[in-house]
Amino acid sequence: MDKINSQVQYLSKTIDDFRNFFRGDTSDIKDAFCKLEELTKDSLKDNYIKYYNKSVDTKLLLNENLFI
């Protein structure tokens, strides 16, 4: 049940992400790289690529989703 709930929450967030894809808010670059890591972690792992996020707290003045 926990795994099913986790997947449902993930899919719900994905739907929200698509709904807000073109919203042009200012975003934190650290959050953008965390989302990028979440999207690519399986592919990176399958190809033996290690990812290190050493970004600093900086605001983006562009659409975070387009940046990712």
N, C-alpha and C positions, 0 to 999 in steps of 0.2 A: 504494500500500500504506500509506503514511503517513497519508493522508486517511482510509482505511478504518479503520485502527487508532485514529485520533483519534475517529472517530464511535463505534466500539465502546466505547472508554473512556468517552465522554460518556454513552452509553446505560447502561453499567454503573453509573456514578455516579448517574444518574437513578433506576435501580432501587433503589439503596441509599438515596437520598433519600426515595423513597416508603416504603420499609421502615421508615425512622426518622422519618417525618413527625410522629407524635404524641409523640415522646420529648420530655420537658419539661426539657431540660438548660439550664443557664445558658450564654449565648453572648456572644461579643464583637459589639457593634453594628456595628463596622467590617466584620466578616466577613458579617454579615447584609446590609448595604448592597451589598457586592461581589456576593453571590449575587443580590440583587434586580437589580442592573445586568446581570448575566449573563442573567437571565431576560427582561429587557425591552429589551436593547440593539438588537435588530433592529427592534422596533416603534418605539422612540424615533428611530432613524436614519431609518426610512421616513417619519416625520412631522417630520423636521428639528428634533428636540428634542435639545439637548445636556445631558448629565448630568455633574455634578461631585460627586464624593464627597469631602467635607471633614469626615467624621465623626471623632470622637476615640475613643481606646481606652476604651470603657465596657462593662461587663458588663450583659447583659440577664437579668432574673430571670423570664423567661417563655419559652414555646416559640418558638424562632427561626422555624420554618416558618410558624406562625400569624401571627407579626409580619410576615413577608414577604408 
